[in-house]
Amino acid sequence: MEHSTTEFSLVCKFCGSPNAFSAEASSAELRCRSCQRLLCPDEDLPQVPGHEIIARLGEGGCGAVYLAREVKLTRLVAIKVMHATTGAPGLLERFEREARAIARLEHAGIIRVYTTGSFGNVPYMAMQYVPGHPLSEWIEKKKISTPDCIRILEKVARAVHHAHQQGVVHRDLKPANILVTPKLEPYVADFGLAKLLDETGKLTKTGVVVGTPLYMAPEQVRSDHGSIGQATDVYSLGAILFEALFGTPPFHQATLSRLYQAILQDDPIPPPNSCVHRDLESICMKALCKAPEGRYASAEAFAEDLKRYLSGEPVSVRASTTMMRARRLWRRNRRRAVAGSVLAVVLLAVAVTVSVLVGSRRKNAARAQAEVPYQEALKMLEQYEANPEGVGEDLLTTAEEALGNALAFDADFAAAYRERARCLSWQGRWGRAEEDFARSLQLDPEAAQTYLTRARVLLGRYLVELGPPKLVASPASVEIELPAPNPEARRLADATLRDLQFASEKFAKGSTPSSWEPALAKGVVALFEDRHGDAVSLLREAARGAPGVAEIPLFLGLSEFAQGHLDDAASAFEKALQFRP
């Protein structure tokens, strides 16, 4: 059945507050109820024929997704627009293949494609709009019960089975690709990596791993494309069920190489203190079998076992050997077990005390695991910032993956969101970067360094939007003439100044990771406020502490020039020109 809606909601990328709007609202009316900022300025929105773009919903690997109103039918739709600047080989083919894959499918649990087209050589597809949140958010925030989650996965599995019957294998099933409405109706989304079983052309080169590592089947890790089929999606369904039951994916090693090794060689181990019913655990382990032929024969068979469990009927798969052995031992040694229960009562008192410490230890362990890929990513970002042309943008992709792995271990790692936002901004993916900055500040609102990092990103966007200054010379004087800012440049300038002021205030409270960062924040604020003497002093201090930061000599030069220090200004501008524009 077609899903319709009379309203939609957006999360403010600046303060993280949720906002609900009527379906008739225009982009100009989308202001955050909390901070009053415009959620999606008109300058940020593309012009898609036949549609009124309302707001940006998110961003994926090959395109951004926007909420729009179809002019003729006045219905809300989601429009995926391919990145205009991306020219990676196969990216257009992936985009077109997703459209072909979804066009085959007619199922209530799969997002529909209404139309496809292009504008200015930029492809787009208009899809069904689902006012919901990814299953990953429901699981992470523990807003859903285990029975409800099982019902959702049963419906998802039946939708996946329908796709299989039409010759489509998803290949990237994960909680983030399942949208769930407030009424707990799921929709399978993002068929960008789908495999069409009746097409002979290869989208993926031999030896290339395709999918999201935490939910990959062993045959995906091996890049055995001949073995990738319906059973691959069944494995991913099992991995999602595992995370829903136990709060973590089946495997979550610290590095990608160790993760791949575990997927290929190790068995997933549920937590020892789990209260999950043995039948559910058996269903999960059946789906996660290493060999494709050992899994459920179809996604429908997986769904049927989930239905049997919910109905209290016997499931088709037998419990694991370990559990069967434990029950046999219980029957053989029942008297001993009864006697041992006295000791169990004593131990229970100790267990209650210990369990209080377990949660804290788990959190610390997750952060320790996350630190490994996080530190690897920091080194890569430092290398890129020092020599972007020399190392190339492939390093940014690797750093982004490492930060994603860090967040898979610890979803509350605020610094990892901040660094991933910085990485995304260097790739020109502003929408995703703003979302990560907002998430980071939501987790740690007192983080001065996050405000400063976002201000530096906004500052770079402002300078690009503004264009280069002109040097106007006359016999009597030399002046710097800045181009007149357009509305987008003014918005970026205001946002930059706000973040710099926030950073300056937070640094003043003692949150100072290094001496140059607060000096830069305070120096640029002083420059904006025409306190050029203070600006020169602070920016000189920042330059001494961080000679490799590109913005410092630029603003130092402007401050020196405003003070009439022409030689010092010229020297600073020369240093600024040495950096990548």
C-alpha positions as MATLAB code, in Angstrom:
seq = 'MEHSTTEFSLVCKFCGSPNAFSAEASSAELRCRSCQRLLCPDEDLPQVPGHEIIARLGEGGCGAVYLAREVKLTRLVAIKVMHATTGAPGLLERFEREARAIARLEHAGIIRVYTTGSFGNVPYMAMQYVPGHPLSEWIEKKKISTPDCIRILEKVARAVHHAHQQGVVHRDLKPANILVTPKLEPYVADFGLAKLLDETGKLTKTGVVVGTPLYMAPEQVRSDHGSIGQATDVYSLGAILFEALFGTPPFHQATLSRLYQAILQDDPIPPPNSCVHRDLESICMKALCKAPEGRYASAEAFAEDLKRYLSGEPVSVRASTTMMRARRLWRRNRRRAVAGSVLAVVLLAVAVTVSVLVGSRRKNAARAQAEVPYQEALKMLEQYEANPEGVGEDLLTTAEEALGNALAFDADFAAAYRERARCLSWQGRWGRAEEDFARSLQLDPEAAQTYLTRARVLLGRYLVELGPPKLVASPASVEIELPAPNPEARRLADATLRDLQFASEKFAKGSTPSSWEPALAKGVVALFEDRHGDAVSLLREAARGAPGVAEIPLFLGLSEFAQGHLDDAASAFEKALQFRP';
ca = [
       0.000    0.000    0.000;
       1.254    3.469   -0.853;
       2.337    5.419    2.210;
       1.106    8.992    2.457;
       1.939   11.662    4.998;
       0.629   15.036    6.050;
       3.803   16.136    7.794;
       7.531   15.564    7.936;
      10.273   16.154   10.478;
      13.831   17.465   10.237;
      16.674   17.494   12.760;
      18.482   20.831   13.008;
      22.073   20.392   11.807;
      23.164   23.245   14.061;
      21.702   22.366   17.469;
      20.380   18.813   16.944;
      16.751   19.643   17.824;
      13.919   17.748   16.022;
      11.325   19.845   14.184;
       7.940   18.832   12.697;
       6.400   20.636    9.703;
       3.244   20.276    7.647;
       3.511   18.765    4.171;
       2.670   22.161    2.628;
       5.662   23.946    4.214;
       8.199   25.558    1.858;
      11.964   25.675    2.379;
      11.694   29.315    3.484;
       9.462   28.242    6.409;
      11.832   25.588    7.732;
      13.291   27.303   10.770;
      14.450   25.459   13.856;
      12.082   25.975   16.775;
      15.039   26.091   19.182;
      17.793   28.166   17.540;
      15.674   29.888   14.844;
      18.186   29.087   12.119;
      17.041   28.338    8.588;
      17.396   24.578    8.238;
      17.994   24.526    4.487;
      18.681   27.839    2.680;
      17.474   28.090   -0.919;
      21.074   28.489   -2.100;
      21.809   24.914   -0.939;
      18.982   23.295   -2.908;
      19.142   22.009   -6.493;
      16.514   22.856   -9.107;
      14.928   19.587  -10.239;
      12.342   19.857  -13.060;
       8.775   19.264  -11.942;
       9.641   19.325   -8.253;
       9.858   21.888   -5.465;
      12.852   20.958   -3.317;
      12.098   21.503    0.361;
      15.102   20.302    2.355;
      18.145   18.039    2.352;
      17.472   14.718    4.113;
      20.919   13.172    3.958;
      23.822   12.104    1.816;
      25.190    8.803    0.551;
      28.247    7.616   -1.308;
      27.089    8.715   -4.748;
      24.454   11.369   -4.103;
      22.442   13.560   -1.776;
      18.793   12.892   -0.882;
      16.273   15.732   -0.711;
      12.696   16.043    0.443;
      10.612   17.490   -2.398;
       7.043   18.143   -3.486;
       5.982   16.811   -6.871;
       4.303   19.800   -8.529;
       1.622   17.998  -10.563;
       0.496   15.508   -7.913;
       1.390   17.678   -4.873;
       2.797   14.658   -3.064;
       5.976   14.487   -1.014;
       8.814   12.521   -2.568;
      12.450   11.794   -1.797;
      14.834   12.761   -4.603;
      18.315   11.306   -4.837;
      20.608   13.589   -6.857;
      23.962   12.258   -7.993;
      26.961   14.351   -6.975;
      27.743   16.666   -9.892;
      31.465   16.759   -9.091;
      32.070   13.046   -8.674;
      33.621   11.337  -11.635;
      34.673    8.030  -10.100;
      34.552    5.138  -12.573;
      31.348    3.104  -12.223;
      29.557    5.695  -10.081;
      27.015    6.592  -12.769;
      26.518    2.907  -13.503;
      25.815    2.278   -9.796;
      23.268    5.093   -9.778;
      21.510    3.752  -12.872;
      21.626    0.194  -11.588;
      19.902    1.235   -8.352;
      17.098    2.800  -10.387;
      16.744   -0.343  -12.530;
      16.779   -2.588   -9.466;
      14.051   -0.714   -7.564;
      11.958   -0.286  -10.735;
      11.525   -4.086  -10.830;
      10.117   -4.229   -7.321;
       6.500   -3.762   -6.221;
       6.349   -4.466   -2.513;
       4.912   -2.565    0.453;
       8.220   -2.940    2.318;
      10.492   -1.550   -0.418;
      10.814    2.120   -1.260;
       9.409    2.736   -4.763;
      10.919    4.740   -7.598;
       8.448    7.064   -9.317;
      10.598    8.575  -12.044;
      14.170    9.177  -13.165;
      15.749   11.948  -15.200;
      18.545   14.485  -15.282;
      19.080   18.235  -15.165;
      22.261   19.856  -16.405;
      23.713   16.352  -16.988;
      23.138   15.503  -13.294;
      21.054   12.297  -12.902;
      18.306   12.044  -10.294;
      15.565    9.677   -9.227;
      12.323   10.550   -7.426;
      11.319    7.961   -4.845;
       8.661    7.305   -2.241;
       9.149    9.477    0.845;
       9.033    7.583    4.140;
       8.776    9.752    7.283;
      10.824    7.572    9.586;
      14.258    6.875   11.010;
      16.824    4.174   10.224;
      16.549    0.975   12.248;
      20.076    1.717   13.502;
      18.719    4.714   15.439;
      15.878    2.683   16.944;
      18.360    0.029   18.121;
      21.007    2.499   19.301;
      18.543    4.557   21.363;
      16.784    1.421   22.630;
      13.399    2.774   21.554;
      12.147   -0.609   20.404;
      11.353   -3.872   22.189;
      12.765   -7.219   21.118;
       9.374   -8.577   19.907;
       8.767   -5.406   17.855;
      12.244   -5.630   16.365;
      11.615   -9.279   15.399;
       8.323   -8.287   13.729;
      10.181   -5.584   11.800;
      12.852   -8.039   10.636;
      10.197  -10.562    9.613;
       8.653   -7.914    7.334;
      12.077   -6.871    6.043;
      12.957  -10.483    5.240;
       9.733  -10.892    3.250;
      10.503   -7.717    1.303;
      14.014   -9.032    0.598;
      12.524  -12.352   -0.543;
      10.349  -10.438   -3.010;
      13.471   -8.720   -4.367;
      15.161  -12.124   -4.743;
      12.179  -13.446   -6.700;
      12.625  -10.534   -9.095;
      16.327  -11.337   -9.541;
      17.678   -8.571   -7.255;
      20.200   -9.192   -4.449;
      20.652   -6.159   -2.186;
      24.274   -6.856   -1.033;
      24.282   -4.015    1.514;
      21.558   -4.817    4.028;
      22.220   -3.122    7.369;
      20.198   -1.262   10.017;
      21.023    2.097    8.419;
      19.362    0.981    5.146;
      16.051    0.054    6.776;
      13.706    2.981    7.414;
      11.143    2.491   10.188;
       8.081    4.712   10.552;
       6.644    5.781   13.941;
       4.079    2.990   13.471;
       6.984    0.506   13.173;
       6.466   -0.197    9.475;
       9.845   -0.966    7.822;
      11.013   -0.044    4.316;
      14.132   -1.437    2.653;
      16.164    1.337    1.002;
      19.434    2.029   -0.833;
      19.844   -0.547   -3.596;
      23.006    1.198   -4.821;
      25.074   -2.001   -4.537;
      22.325   -4.352   -5.733;
      23.250   -7.276   -7.945;
      20.904   -8.049  -10.828;
      21.148  -11.794  -11.296;
      20.107  -11.788  -14.964;
      22.611   -9.117  -16.075;
      25.900  -10.358  -17.434;
      27.828   -7.084  -17.105;
      30.054   -6.768  -14.046;
      29.674   -3.697  -11.921;
      32.377   -4.781   -9.487;
      35.874   -5.755  -10.508;
      37.268   -9.088   -9.355;
      39.010   -8.729   -5.996;
      37.019   -5.663   -4.919;
      35.091   -5.985   -1.646;
      31.516   -4.641   -1.872;
      29.266   -3.913    1.107;
      29.460   -2.657    4.681;
      32.115   -4.669    6.581;
      30.182   -5.178    9.842;
      27.328   -6.944    7.997;
      29.245   -8.670    5.191;
      28.972  -12.368    4.481;
      32.219  -14.369    4.156;
      31.814  -14.652    0.366;
      31.740  -10.835    0.151;
      34.941  -10.553    2.170;
      36.594  -13.081   -0.165;
      35.297  -11.102   -3.182;
      33.896  -14.388   -4.476;
      31.329  -12.755   -6.734;
      30.225  -16.073   -8.189;
      29.008  -17.171   -4.739;
      27.210  -13.920   -3.910;
      23.482  -14.465   -4.120;
      20.336  -14.732   -2.030;
      22.194  -16.416    0.838;
      24.401  -13.321    1.101;
      21.393  -11.209    2.039;
      20.252  -13.922    4.487;
      23.609  -13.602    6.278;
      23.162   -9.820    6.535;
      19.659  -10.339    7.962;
      21.224  -12.612   10.571;
      23.841   -9.964   11.386;
      21.090   -7.359   11.858;
      19.157   -9.768   14.106;
      22.324  -10.397   16.136;
      22.820   -6.668   16.707;
      19.153   -6.188   17.612;
      19.326   -9.012   20.173;
      22.747   -8.433   21.694;
      23.411   -4.730   21.055;
      26.477   -5.219   18.876;
      27.254   -6.646   15.405;
      28.507  -10.261   15.266;
      32.109   -9.108   14.775;
      33.623   -5.734   15.680;
      37.403   -6.040   15.698;
      39.631   -2.954   15.987;
      41.004   -2.994   12.442;
      39.495   -3.856    9.080;
      41.963   -6.694    8.467;
      41.117   -8.312   11.813;
      37.407   -7.828   11.154;
      37.679   -9.610    7.792;
      39.696  -12.407    9.406;
      37.045  -12.888   12.095;
      34.222  -12.996    9.537;
      36.081  -15.696    7.610;
      37.340  -17.812   10.519;
      35.533  -17.149   13.822;
      32.076  -18.025   15.071;
      29.934  -15.192   16.439;
      29.693  -15.467   20.227;
      26.693  -14.015   22.070;
      27.404  -12.340   25.436;
      27.575  -14.964   28.224;
      25.007  -13.140   30.391;
      22.458  -12.820   27.584;
      18.790  -13.485   28.340;
      17.906  -14.122   24.686;
      15.736  -17.208   24.136;
      17.631  -20.180   22.744;
      15.294  -20.435   19.723;
      16.076  -16.853   18.717;
      19.783  -17.498   19.148;
      19.470  -20.619   16.992;
      17.683  -18.680   14.228;
      20.423  -16.070   14.332;
      23.274  -18.617   14.184;
      21.616  -20.475   11.319;
      21.513  -17.286    9.245;
      25.148  -16.513   10.147;
      26.544  -19.855    8.979;
      29.892  -19.433    7.177;
      28.863  -21.580    4.215;
      25.981  -20.178    2.109;
      24.413  -23.646    1.799;
      24.266  -23.932    5.601;
      22.048  -20.853    5.984;
      18.307  -20.602    5.483;
      17.363  -21.594    1.960;
      15.647  -18.245    1.461;
      14.864  -14.971    3.203;
      11.265  -16.204    3.380;
      12.360  -19.268    5.375;
      14.169  -16.921    7.787;
      10.967  -14.848    8.087;
       8.844  -17.952    8.719;
      11.037  -19.003   11.657;
      10.764  -15.515   13.156;
       6.975  -15.763   12.779;
       6.951  -19.192   14.480;
       8.956  -17.805   17.381;
       6.564  -14.862   17.829;
       3.601  -17.258   17.724;
       5.142  -19.583   20.308;
       5.480  -22.420   17.780;
       8.568  -24.661   17.419;
      11.146  -23.198   15.027;
      12.617  -25.228   12.184;
      16.235  -24.999   13.303;
      17.564  -26.957   16.278;
      19.424  -25.213   19.082;
      23.205  -25.050   18.923;
      25.284  -28.085   19.913;
      26.600  -26.253   22.970;
      23.111  -25.556   24.273;
      21.943  -29.127   23.576;
      24.967  -30.442   25.513;
      24.182  -28.138   28.424;
      20.590  -29.385   28.635;
      21.755  -33.031   28.552;
      24.193  -32.324   31.392;
      21.355  -30.749   33.364;
      19.161  -33.837   32.965;
      21.999  -36.187   33.983;
      23.030  -34.154   37.016;
      19.743  -32.724   38.257;
      20.435  -33.534   41.939;
      23.828  -31.885   41.818;
      22.300  -28.939   40.051;
      19.714  -28.488   42.816;
      22.420  -28.627   45.464;
      24.504  -26.225   43.459;
      21.650  -23.737   43.359;
      22.361  -22.878   47.004;
      25.781  -21.727   45.959;
      24.175  -19.880   43.046;
      22.116  -17.795   45.479;
      25.297  -16.711   47.245;
      27.006  -15.956   43.969;
      24.017  -13.912   42.832;
      24.735  -11.284   45.473;
      28.260  -10.964   44.125;
      26.999  -10.873   40.527;
      24.705   -7.933   41.279;
      27.658   -5.926   42.557;
      29.889   -6.957   39.679;
      27.233   -6.125   37.057;
      27.372   -2.485   38.101;
      31.007   -2.435   37.062;
      30.469   -4.422   33.857;
      28.577   -1.622   32.081;
      31.358    0.854   32.768;
      34.023   -1.637   31.713;
      32.183   -2.405   28.481;
      31.979    1.281   27.691;
      35.681    1.683   28.390;
      36.458   -1.398   26.316;
      34.411   -0.049   23.396;
      36.250    3.267   23.570;
      39.600    1.463   23.735;
      38.698   -0.506   20.607;
      37.494    2.645   18.875;
      40.733    4.480   19.695;
      42.777    2.219   17.414;
      41.109    3.136   14.077;
      40.545    6.701   15.390;
      44.276    7.272   15.927;
      45.030    5.726   12.527;
      42.595    8.179   10.932;
      44.138   11.152   12.760;
      47.555   10.311   11.315;
      46.065   10.121    7.810;
      44.297   13.473    8.202;
      47.514   15.084    9.436;
      49.367   13.728    6.392;
      46.680   15.040    4.051;
      46.558   18.494    5.637;
      50.347   18.808    5.424;
      50.566   17.763    1.756;
      47.173   17.282    0.025;
      48.560   17.114   -3.517;
      51.295   14.713   -2.502;
      49.168   12.100   -0.742;
      45.990   12.397   -2.846;
      42.326   12.144   -1.890;
      42.338    8.336   -1.636;
      43.809    8.850    1.820;
      40.659   10.726    2.838;
      38.508    7.764    1.799;
      40.649    5.441    3.916;
      40.490    7.845    6.864;
      36.699    8.070    6.539;
      36.434    4.272    6.640;
      38.661    4.124    9.734;
      36.507    6.703   11.524;
      33.400    4.752   10.533;
      34.934    1.671   12.151;
      35.684    3.694   15.296;
      32.051    4.788   15.488;
      30.897    1.208   14.950;
      32.703    0.326   18.189;
      31.569    3.417   20.092;
      28.610    5.337   18.674;
      29.045    8.057   21.336;
      32.617    8.968   20.314;
      32.160   12.721   19.807;
      35.718   13.368   18.603;
      35.358   10.700   15.888;
      32.271   12.466   14.511;
      34.210   15.755   14.523;
      37.191   14.316   12.644;
      34.951   12.544   10.134;
      33.186   15.870    9.540;
      36.554   17.461    8.837;
      37.404   14.623    6.446;
      34.047   14.931    4.647;
      34.427   18.706    4.292;
      37.765   18.254    2.516;
      35.908   16.037    0.038;
      33.312   18.766   -0.516;
      30.538   16.729    1.139;
      29.178   19.625    3.180;
      25.805   18.105    4.064;
      27.260   14.982    5.666;
      29.943   17.063    7.382;
      27.345   19.343    8.989;
      25.399   16.318   10.240;
      28.518   14.871   11.880;
      29.436   18.225   13.451;
      25.909   18.479   14.897;
      26.108   14.925   16.279;
      29.517   15.622   17.828;
      28.260   18.758   19.591;
      25.128   16.938   20.689;
      27.355   14.396   22.454;
      29.815   16.984   23.823;
      28.347   20.520   23.747;
      31.321   21.952   25.662;
      33.923   20.863   23.087;
      35.671   24.102   22.097;
      37.789   22.283   19.526;
      34.685   21.065   17.675;
      33.326   24.624   17.394;
      36.717   25.792   16.150;
      37.058   22.945   13.636;
      33.582   23.635   12.259;
      34.401   27.354   12.101;
      37.511   26.581   10.027;
      35.394   24.508    7.625;
      32.761   27.242    7.372;
      35.509   29.800    6.869;
      36.916   27.854    3.942;
      33.471   27.620    2.367;
      32.983   31.368    2.920;
      36.249   32.226    1.154;
      35.375   29.961   -1.779;
      31.900   31.498   -2.017;
      33.248   35.030   -1.701;
      35.998   34.737   -4.303;
      39.530   36.208   -4.192;
      40.109   39.789   -2.912;
      41.450   42.465   -5.245;
      44.425   44.704   -4.594;
      43.560   48.270   -5.661;
      46.609   50.528   -5.973;
      46.689   54.271   -6.510;
      49.472   56.900   -6.206;
      48.156   57.812   -2.755;
      47.297   54.410   -1.247;
      46.949   50.675   -1.592;
      43.683   49.043   -0.556;
      42.287   45.531   -0.403;
      38.843   45.272   -1.965;
      36.732   42.275   -0.993;
      33.950   41.098   -3.348;
      30.401   41.871   -2.245;
      29.090   38.782   -0.378;
      26.048   36.979   -1.759;
      23.356   35.611    0.641;
      25.126   32.275    1.008;
      28.446   33.982    1.799;
      26.728   36.139    4.429;
      25.152   33.058    6.003;
      28.508   31.311    6.138;
      30.181   34.388    7.603;
      27.543   34.640   10.362;
      27.822   30.938   11.151;
      31.636   31.170   11.211;
      31.591   34.093   13.616;
      29.108   32.349   15.925;
      31.232   29.222   16.110;
      34.406   31.258   16.688;
      32.709   33.105   19.525;
      31.502   29.827   21.025;
      35.017   28.385   20.699;
      36.548   31.460   22.304;
      34.110   31.228   25.231;
      34.740   27.510   25.745;
      38.500   27.968   25.598;
      38.192   30.720   28.212;
      36.668   28.140   30.586;
      39.871   26.146   30.447;
      39.192   23.646   27.654;
      42.466   24.293   25.832;
      44.023   21.377   23.894;
      46.759   23.620   22.464;
      47.766   27.255   22.640;
      47.305   28.145   18.969;
      43.654   27.091   18.670;
      42.198   29.583   21.175;
      44.542   32.242   19.794;
      43.173   31.626   16.277;
      39.551   31.724   17.463;
      40.005   34.930   19.473;
      42.164   36.516   16.750;
      39.609   36.054   13.965;
      36.805   37.305   16.229;
      38.931   40.401   16.960;
      39.454   40.912   13.212;
      35.713   40.711   12.525;
      35.128   43.221   15.328;
      37.764   45.647   13.934;
      40.072   45.208   16.949;
      43.047   44.898   14.632;
      45.737   45.397   17.285;
      44.409   42.479   19.333;
      43.954   40.456   16.152;
      47.610   40.937   15.112;
      48.881   39.899   18.551;
      46.660   36.808   18.783;
      47.201   35.655   15.194;
      50.976   36.033   15.532;
      50.745   33.779   18.584;
      48.683   31.274   16.582;
      51.178   31.387   13.698;
      54.047   30.562   16.047;
      52.143   27.590   17.426;
      50.849   26.227   14.111;
      52.914   27.321   11.095;
      51.150   24.754    8.887;
      47.566   26.004    9.289;
      46.544   27.809    6.099;
      44.007   30.262    7.523;
      46.381   31.884   10.007;
      48.705   33.771    7.591;
      45.714   34.887    5.519;
      43.974   36.565    8.452;
      47.224   37.728    9.938;
      47.960   39.472    6.638;
      44.562   41.198    6.684;
      45.129   42.302   10.283;
      48.652   43.566    9.593;
      47.420   45.462    6.543;
      44.624   47.094    8.554;
      47.272   48.255   11.037;
      49.372   49.713    8.225;
      52.140   47.124    8.567;
      52.537   46.678    4.793;
      55.781   44.676    4.834;
      54.448   42.281    7.475;
      51.172   41.973    5.572;
      52.998   41.144    2.336;
      55.061   38.503    4.122;
      51.935   36.912    5.598;
      50.134   36.898    2.244;
      53.142   35.230    0.608;
      52.948   32.434    3.195;
      49.213   32.098    2.637;
      49.753   31.663   -1.105;
      52.065   28.723   -0.436;
      49.118   26.670    0.797;
      46.637   24.915   -1.402;
      43.928   27.400   -2.465;
];
